[in-house]
Amino acid sequence: MISVKPLMIEDHSFVATSVQLPKTNLLIISNEIGYVMCGALDVDLLNEKLSDRKIIAARATGVKTIEQLLEAPLDKVTIEAKNKGWYKGITTKDALLKIAE
């Protein structure tokens, strides 16, 4: 099952996407600028093979719900996300607010 829902963070619009798969869930919170995803995100691939795309993204691990993802500390961030003030340990919510429109 796939769920795509609007998510407001301090009056800023984001999209919460959840994909239920056998024995795991893919979780993503995004806007037009960037996104944070569960542990399935390959940040090294984004930094190394797709660096020309300048993707603003990060990964948080150990989460099972969108609510947990929102409060989780970032585990790994892309180079472009670092340029937006994201770093290992910042919460997903605080990171996303840095790219809020």
DRENPA-3360 file (N, C-alpha, C; in nm, 2 decimals, always signed):
BEGIN
1 = MISVKPLM = +0.08/-0.12/+0.00/+0.00/+0.00/+0.00/+0.09/+0.12/+0.00 ~ +0.05/+0.23/-0.07/+0.12/+0.35/-0.08/+0.03/+0.46/-0.02 ~ +0.09/+0.54/+0.06/+0.01/+0.65/+0.12/+0.09/+0.78/+0.10 ~ +0.02/+0.88/+0.04/+0.08/+1.01/+0.01/-0.01/+1.12/+0.08 ~ +0.04/+1.19/+0.18/-0.04/+1.28/+0.25/+0.03/+1.41/+0.27 ~ -0.05/+1.52/+0.27/+0.02/+1.65/+0.31/+0.06/+1.65/+0.45 ~ +0.17/+1.72/+0.48/+0.22/+1.73/+0.62/+0.26/+1.87/+0.64 ~ +0.20/+1.93/+0.75/+0.24/+2.07/+0.78/+0.34/+2.07/+0.90;
9 = IEDHSFVA = +0.45/+2.14/+0.88/+0.55/+2.16/+0.98/+0.56/+2.31/+1.00 ~ +0.51/+2.36/+1.12/+0.52/+2.50/+1.15/+0.47/+2.59/+1.03 ~ +0.35/+2.56/+0.98/+0.29/+2.63/+0.87/+0.36/+2.62/+0.74 ~ +0.45/+2.52/+0.72/+0.51/+2.49/+0.59/+0.47/+2.36/+0.54 ~ +0.44/+2.35/+0.41/+0.39/+2.23/+0.35/+0.49/+2.14/+0.30 ~ +0.47/+2.01/+0.34/+0.56/+1.90/+0.30/+0.47/+1.79/+0.25 ~ +0.52/+1.68/+0.20/+0.45/+1.56/+0.16/+0.51/+1.44/+0.24 ~ +0.42/+1.37/+0.30/+0.47/+1.24/+0.37/+0.43/+1.13/+0.28;
17 = TSVQLPKT = +0.52/+1.05/+0.24/+0.50/+0.93/+0.16/+0.54/+0.81/+0.24 ~ +0.46/+0.71/+0.24/+0.49/+0.58/+0.30/+0.45/+0.47/+0.20 ~ +0.55/+0.38/+0.19/+0.53/+0.26/+0.10/+0.55/+0.14/+0.18 ~ +0.44/+0.06/+0.20/+0.45/-0.06/+0.28/+0.50/-0.18/+0.19 ~ +0.61/-0.24/+0.23/+0.67/-0.35/+0.16/+0.68/-0.47/+0.25 ~ +0.70/-0.59/+0.20/+0.72/-0.70/+0.29/+0.83/-0.68/+0.39 ~ +0.80/-0.68/+0.51/+0.89/-0.67/+0.62/+0.96/-0.54/+0.64 ~ +0.92/-0.43/+0.57/+0.97/-0.30/+0.59/+0.88/-0.19/+0.53;
25 = NLLIISNE = +0.90/-0.07/+0.56/+0.83/+0.04/+0.50/+0.93/+0.14/+0.45 ~ +0.90/+0.20/+0.34/+0.98/+0.32/+0.29/+0.91/+0.44/+0.33 ~ +0.98/+0.53/+0.40/+0.92/+0.65/+0.45/+1.00/+0.78/+0.40 ~ +0.92/+0.88/+0.35/+0.99/+0.99/+0.29/+0.90/+1.12/+0.33 ~ +0.97/+1.22/+0.37/+0.91/+1.35/+0.39/+0.98/+1.45/+0.30 ~ +0.91/+1.52/+0.21/+0.97/+1.60/+0.11/+0.90/+1.73/+0.08 ~ +0.97/+1.82/+0.01/+0.91/+1.93/-0.05/+0.98/+1.95/-0.19 ~ +0.96/+2.06/-0.25/+1.02/+2.08/-0.39/+1.17/+2.09/-0.38;
33 = IGYVMCGA = +1.23/+2.12/-0.27/+1.37/+2.14/-0.26/+1.45/+2.02/-0.22 ~ +1.40/+1.94/-0.13/+1.47/+1.82/-0.08/+1.39/+1.73/+0.00 ~ +1.45/+1.63/+0.06/+1.38/+1.52/+0.13/+1.46/+1.45/+0.23 ~ +1.39/+1.39/+0.33/+1.45/+1.30/+0.43/+1.38/+1.17/+0.41 ~ +1.46/+1.06/+0.41/+1.41/+0.93/+0.39/+1.46/+0.83/+0.50 ~ +1.39/+0.72/+0.51/+1.43/+0.62/+0.61/+1.57/+0.56/+0.57 ~ +1.61/+0.46/+0.64/+1.74/+0.40/+0.61/+1.76/+0.34/+0.47 ~ +1.66/+0.33/+0.39/+1.68/+0.27/+0.26/+1.75/+0.36/+0.16;
41 = LDVDLLNE = +1.77/+0.49/+0.20/+1.83/+0.59/+0.11/+1.98/+0.57/+0.10 ~ +2.03/+0.56/-0.02/+2.17/+0.54/-0.04/+2.24/+0.68/-0.06 ~ +2.28/+0.74/+0.05/+2.34/+0.87/+0.04/+2.47/+0.87/-0.04 ~ +2.55/+0.77/-0.02/+2.67/+0.76/-0.10/+2.65/+0.76/-0.25 ~ +2.55/+0.70/-0.30/+2.51/+0.70/-0.44/+2.48/+0.84/-0.48 ~ +2.40/+0.91/-0.40/+2.37/+1.05/-0.44/+2.49/+1.14/-0.44 ~ +2.58/+1.12/-0.35/+2.70/+1.20/-0.34/+2.80/+1.17/-0.45 ~ +2.82/+1.04/-0.48/+2.92/+1.00/-0.57/+2.88/+0.99/-0.72;
49 = KLSDRKII = +2.78/+0.91/-0.74/+2.74/+0.89/-0.88/+2.64/+0.99/-0.94 ~ +2.57/+1.06/-0.85/+2.46/+1.16/-0.89/+2.50/+1.30/-0.84 ~ +2.62/+1.32/-0.81/+2.66/+1.45/-0.75/+2.63/+1.57/-0.84 ~ +2.62/+1.55/-0.97/+2.59/+1.66/-1.07/+2.45/+1.71/-1.05 ~ +2.36/+1.62/-0.99/+2.22/+1.66/-0.97/+2.20/+1.75/-0.85 ~ +2.30/+1.76/-0.76/+2.30/+1.85/-0.64/+2.17/+1.82/-0.55 ~ +2.15/+1.69/-0.52/+2.03/+1.65/-0.45/+2.05/+1.69/-0.30 ~ +1.95/+1.75/-0.25/+1.94/+1.78/-0.10/+1.86/+1.67/-0.04;
57 = AARATGVK = +1.93/+1.59/+0.03/+1.86/+1.47/+0.09/+1.94/+1.42/+0.21 ~ +1.87/+1.34/+0.30/+1.93/+1.28/+0.41/+1.86/+1.16/+0.45 ~ +1.92/+1.08/+0.54/+1.87/+0.95/+0.58/+1.86/+0.96/+0.74 ~ +1.75/+0.90/+0.79/+1.74/+0.87/+0.93/+1.70/+0.72/+0.95 ~ +1.77/+0.66/+1.04/+1.75/+0.51/+1.05/+1.67/+0.48/+1.18 ~ +1.62/+0.36/+1.18/+1.55/+0.30/+1.30/+1.41/+0.36/+1.31 ~ +1.35/+0.40/+1.21/+1.21/+0.46/+1.21/+1.11/+0.36/+1.14 ~ +0.99/+0.36/+1.19/+0.89/+0.28/+1.14/+0.76/+0.35/+1.10;
65 = TIEQLLEA = +0.76/+0.48/+1.13/+0.64/+0.57/+1.10/+0.69/+0.70/+1.05 ~ +0.60/+0.78/+0.99/+0.63/+0.91/+0.95/+0.66/+1.00/+1.07 ~ +0.58/+0.98/+1.18/+0.60/+1.05/+1.30/+0.74/+1.03/+1.36 ~ +0.78/+0.91/+1.36/+0.92/+0.87/+1.41/+1.02/+0.94/+1.32 ~ +1.00/+0.93/+1.19/+1.10/+1.00/+1.10/+1.11/+1.14/+1.12 ~ +1.00/+1.21/+1.15/+1.00/+1.35/+1.17/+1.08/+1.39/+1.29 ~ +1.08/+1.31/+1.40/+1.16/+1.34/+1.52/+1.30/+1.28/+1.52 ~ +1.33/+1.19/+1.43/+1.46/+1.12/+1.43/+1.58/+1.21/+1.39;
73 = PLDKVTIE = +1.69/+1.18/+1.45/+1.81/+1.25/+1.41/+1.86/+1.20/+1.28 ~ +1.92/+1.29/+1.20/+1.97/+1.25/+1.07/+2.10/+1.16/+1.09 ~ +2.11/+1.06/+1.01/+2.22/+0.97/+1.02/+2.33/+1.00/+0.92 ~ +2.28/+1.04/+0.80/+2.38/+1.07/+0.69/+2.31/+1.18/+0.60 ~ +2.39/+1.27/+0.55/+2.33/+1.38/+0.47/+2.42/+1.39/+0.34 ~ +2.36/+1.44/+0.23/+2.43/+1.47/+0.11/+2.51/+1.60/+0.12 ~ +2.61/+1.61/+0.03/+2.69/+1.73/+0.03/+2.60/+1.85/+0.01 ~ +2.51/+1.85/-0.07/+2.42/+1.96/-0.10/+2.33/+2.00/+0.02;
81 = AKNKGWYK = +2.29/+1.89/+0.10/+2.22/+1.92/+0.22/+2.30/+1.99/+0.33 ~ +2.43/+1.95/+0.33/+2.52/+2.02/+0.42/+2.53/+2.17/+0.39 ~ +2.52/+2.20/+0.26/+2.52/+2.34/+0.22/+2.40/+2.42/+0.27 ~ +2.29/+2.34/+0.30/+2.17/+2.40/+0.35/+2.17/+2.40/+0.51 ~ +2.27/+2.36/+0.57/+2.28/+2.36/+0.71/+2.24/+2.23/+0.78 ~ +2.22/+2.13/+0.70/+2.19/+1.99/+0.76/+2.32/+1.93/+0.81 ~ +2.31/+1.85/+0.91/+2.43/+1.78/+0.96/+2.38/+1.65/+1.04 ~ +2.47/+1.56/+1.06/+2.44/+1.44/+1.13/+2.40/+1.48/+1.27;
89 = GITTKDAL = +2.28/+1.43/+1.31/+2.23/+1.45/+1.45/+2.12/+1.55/+1.46 ~ +2.10/+1.64/+1.36/+1.99/+1.74/+1.35/+1.86/+1.66/+1.33 ~ +1.75/+1.70/+1.39/+1.63/+1.62/+1.37/+1.58/+1.64/+1.23 ~ +1.50/+1.55/+1.18/+1.44/+1.57/+1.05/+1.36/+1.69/+1.04 ~ +1.28/+1.72/+1.14/+1.20/+1.84/+1.15/+1.28/+1.96/+1.13 ~ +1.39/+1.98/+1.21/+1.47/+2.10/+1.21/+1.54/+2.11/+1.07 ~ +1.58/+2.00/+1.02/+1.65/+2.00/+0.88/+1.55/+2.05/+0.78 ~ +1.43/+1.99/+0.78/+1.33/+2.03/+0.68/+1.29/+2.18/+0.69;
97 = LKIAE = +1.28/+2.23/+0.81/+1.25/+2.37/+0.83/+1.36/+2.46/+0.76 ~ +1.48/+2.41/+0.75/+1.58/+2.49/+0.68/+1.56/+2.51/+0.53 ~ +1.47/+2.42/+0.47/+1.44/+2.43/+0.33/+1.29/+2.46/+0.31 ~ +1.23/+2.50/+0.41/+1.09/+2.54/+0.40/+1.07/+2.66/+0.32 ~ +0.96/+2.66/+0.25/+0.93/+2.78/+0.16/+0.81/+2.86/+0.22;
% end
